[in-house]
Amino acid sequence: MLNALEVFTTVAVGVMVGVEFSVAFVINPILNGLPGDNGLRGRVHGARMLGAVMPFWYIGSLVLAAVWSVAGWDEGGAGLVVAGAGLLIVSVVMSILLLVPINNRVKTWTADGLPEDWKQQMGRWDRFHYVRVAVLIAAFTLLVAALV
């Protein structure tokens, strides 16, 4: 049973890392390259769509890692799992304090009602997101290392 939990947790976190990496280094650069505010429309849609899914994915991944930490306490690699879960906590806190407030504003934007500093807000979100992706990659790496 523990093996299934380990694999399921690692896959869930790994796919989440892939999605967030793709947003940072593929999707947003594509959207940013579109002329005018065309990329912003994609970002607004993404803020709505991913904003609805990601909280469950982040919290679910954290819960899975916490359960793995407890269930595998006497197993090898437990310290790596605890450290990985700690980094997932950091990613959740970063999301709530730094990224979600910007995302909540972005979801309400329309082409007719953009704030003057919308590009600066997008840049701020991107910078915070790069750091969050690095934290997620580190958490994933620790969980994978715990498996071996």
Secondary structure, DSSP 8 states (H G I E B T S, - for coil): -HHHHHHHHHHHHHHHHHHHHHIIIIIHHHHHTSSTTHHHHHHHHHHHHHHHHHHHHHHHHHHHHHHHHHHTTTSTTHHHHHHHHHHHHHHHHHIIIIIHHHHHHHTT--TTS--TTHHHHHHHHHHHHHHHHHHHHHHHHHHHHHH-
